[in-house]
Amino acid sequence: MASVTAPILAITMSDDEIGTVPAIRRTLRCYTGAQRTAVLLHPGHMGRPEVGHFSLFHDSHAAGFWIDTLFWLRDGINPWPGRTFAL
C-alpha cells in the first residue's frame, strides 16, 4: 500500500460502526506514499437521522453525496473541506 501515490479522500459517517474514525486512521497510515485526507460527516449534514455504513450507496443520495463525490473524482476538490479530521 505504500506504493500508492494517488491522493486519497476517506469519508466516514459519525454513526458508522465499521468505518470509525480510529479505523480510518489505522487504514490510512498504510498509504504512506499518498496525500491522505479524511472527512467525518454527520447524518444531519444530509438531512437524515441516520446513515450508517452502507446507506451512502443508496440511490437516495444520488442528488447530494454522489454529486459531491464527483467533485473529488473529477477535479480533486474536497467538497467537505471544513469537515476533515487529523490523521
Backbone torsions as a table, in degrees:
resi	resn	phi	psi	omega
1	MET	NA	-22.8	180.0
2	ALA	-66.1	-20.0	-179.5
3	SER	-82.4	-9.1	176.8
4	VAL	-70.3	127.1	-179.1
5	THR	-117.0	-5.6	178.4
6	ALA	-68.8	142.9	177.1
7	PRO	-61.2	144.1	-179.0
8	ILE	-120.5	130.7	171.5
9	LEU	-117.1	109.3	-179.7
10	ALA	-101.0	131.2	-177.0
11	ILE	-121.6	133.9	173.6
12	THR	-133.5	158.2	177.5
13	MET	-103.1	146.3	-179.0
14	SER	-62.2	-21.9	179.2
15	ASP	-106.1	18.9	177.4
16	ASP	-83.1	116.8	-178.2
17	GLU	-84.2	-9.6	-179.4
18	ILE	-104.9	-54.9	-179.2
19	GLY	-90.3	63.6	-178.2
20	THR	-72.7	166.1	176.9
21	VAL	-56.6	-47.6	177.5
22	PRO	-60.2	-37.3	179.2
23	ALA	-66.7	-41.2	177.8
24	ILE	-63.4	-43.7	178.7
25	ARG	-60.4	-46.8	-179.8
26	ARG	-60.0	-44.5	-178.1
27	THR	-65.7	-47.0	-177.2
28	LEU	-66.7	-24.7	176.8
29	ARG	-61.0	-23.1	-179.8
30	CYS	-75.6	-22.0	-176.1
31	TYR	-94.9	64.2	-173.2
32	THR	-69.3	-20.2	-179.2
33	GLY	-89.7	-2.0	-175.6
34	ALA	-111.4	151.2	168.5
35	GLN	-74.4	123.8	-173.7
36	ARG	-118.9	131.8	176.8
37	THR	-130.6	136.1	179.1
38	ALA	-122.1	138.7	-176.8
39	VAL	-125.8	136.6	175.1
40	LEU	-113.1	116.5	177.2
41	LEU	-106.7	155.1	177.8
42	HIS	-115.7	146.8	179.0
43	PRO	-52.5	-36.4	178.9
44	GLY	-60.6	-27.4	176.4
45	HIS	-62.3	-23.0	-178.3
46	MET	-109.3	9.6	179.6
47	GLY	69.4	30.8	-176.8
48	ARG	-126.7	151.5	176.9
49	PRO	-77.2	-25.8	178.1
50	GLU	-155.7	154.3	177.3
51	VAL	-132.2	-49.7	178.2
52	GLY	75.0	-154.6	-173.2
53	HIS	-85.8	-43.1	-172.3
54	PHE	-103.1	-13.2	-172.0
55	SER	-63.0	-27.4	-179.9
56	LEU	-61.0	-19.0	179.4
57	PHE	-88.1	-4.0	178.4
58	HIS	-73.7	142.9	-176.5
59	ASP	-64.7	-9.8	176.1
60	SER	-68.3	-12.6	177.4
61	HIS	-99.4	6.3	-175.4
62	ALA	-59.9	-37.7	-176.8
63	ALA	-86.5	-6.0	-178.6
64	GLY	-120.5	-86.9	-176.3
65	PHE	-56.4	-43.5	-177.6
66	TRP	-63.4	-43.1	178.5
67	ILE	-64.1	-44.5	177.7
68	ASP	-58.3	-40.9	-179.6
69	THR	-63.3	-32.8	178.3
70	LEU	-61.8	-31.0	176.5
71	PHE	-58.9	-39.2	178.3
72	TRP	-70.8	-50.1	-175.4
73	LEU	-65.4	-38.8	-176.9
74	ARG	-85.9	-42.9	-169.9
75	ASP	-116.9	-7.1	-177.9
76	GLY	72.7	21.5	-178.6
77	ILE	-101.2	123.0	176.5
78	ASN	-73.5	113.8	-178.8
79	PRO	-75.5	-3.5	-178.6
80	TRP	-128.0	53.3	-174.8
81	PRO	-61.9	-28.3	-179.3
82	GLY	-85.0	3.8	-176.7
83	ARG	-120.2	22.0	178.6
84	THR	-78.6	158.6	174.0
85	PHE	-133.5	154.6	-176.0
86	ALA	-68.4	142.7	176.8
87	LEU	-91.1	NA	NA
